[in-house]
């Protein structure tokens, strides 16, 4: 098989440079410079132009063929997010960054000669002493000898901050026949995003603003009425 | 992950279907591909487009899936593919449907030729990107596509369709 493949690739009738670029020209993926070269060659070589017409036919049929393959069912997405749920929690990448930085620092110090290292250490010690002196001077100068008490300003209205209200969320189960394209369209139309998934249920968040209880109830009713939704329950 | 999946899953699926010729296997494949992406997101260096990275992983997984199949099954599949080339285009010619015959012949190409045709025409990948996905030199990408097109012309010729090239 390998030998056959080699023979195939080493066949004497290799394409010319411009001829080899024709398929990429049809797909529009050549650089401007190469595209110009191919255009010029097509203009002066009718044989090449005939081949290019054939290539454009192949190009169109390949696209049609691929487009006819459809899209995966919701099963693939459910399987993926279930698998992601089952994944062990990831450690934050900060630790990796820190170790990379410390390795870089170690490499830097290792690259210094003992003499340079001694001078660097002395310089750092001197900087620390000067810094301590400055901080001490600033503290002594600013000591007022009286207390500052936290107090209420009567010029501002007294309000009680309740914190930002969270946008509504719901647990949703999609119908088994729902296709990913349908789910994506539904998410778009409701301005919803998937927060997490568990056991075939999706936790969705709707928009960025909080809603009243009635609005949430209306939203759930509307969701429940969707053909591809088999269950929708509001959740905190 | 949701955005990445939403943007790329259909093309990844179609690339998988064309390689493994089985929708169920291709669906399993895309779950595996995106799970790998989830696990290895930190390794993506951004030197190539995300779609190129995804297609390279899909190709690797598809070839592994094909290797896992029993030899007998592969032989049957190859036999079916050969039947496709000899019979269906003839039927298509009888119907004077060149377009349909061309599609049948595109389906009947070898996996190596199929993938390169799809990557260039459908996935709109440059020479450099195809070289990265398939893992071959750029010049080989060009010659392989040239021979894939010649094979396609041969299949059509065998089915009685002359297109003026080669």
Interface residues (C-beta under 8 A of the other chain):
Chain A: X5 X8 X9 X11 X14 X15 X19 X20 X21 X23 X24 X26 X27 X28 X29 X30 X50 X51 X53 X54 X55 X57 X58 X59 X61 X62 X63 X64 X65 X66 X69 X70 X71 X72 X73 X75 X76 X77 X79 X80 X83 X84 X87 X93 X96 X180 X181 X184 X193 X194
Chain B: X1 X2 X5 X6 X9 X10 X13 X14 X17 X18 X23 X26 X27 X28 X30 X31 X34 X35 X38 X39 X42 X99 X102 X103 X106 X107 X112 X117 X118 X120 X121 X122 X124 X125 X126 X127 X140 X142 X143 X144 X145 X146 X147 X149 X152 X153 X163 X164 X165 X166
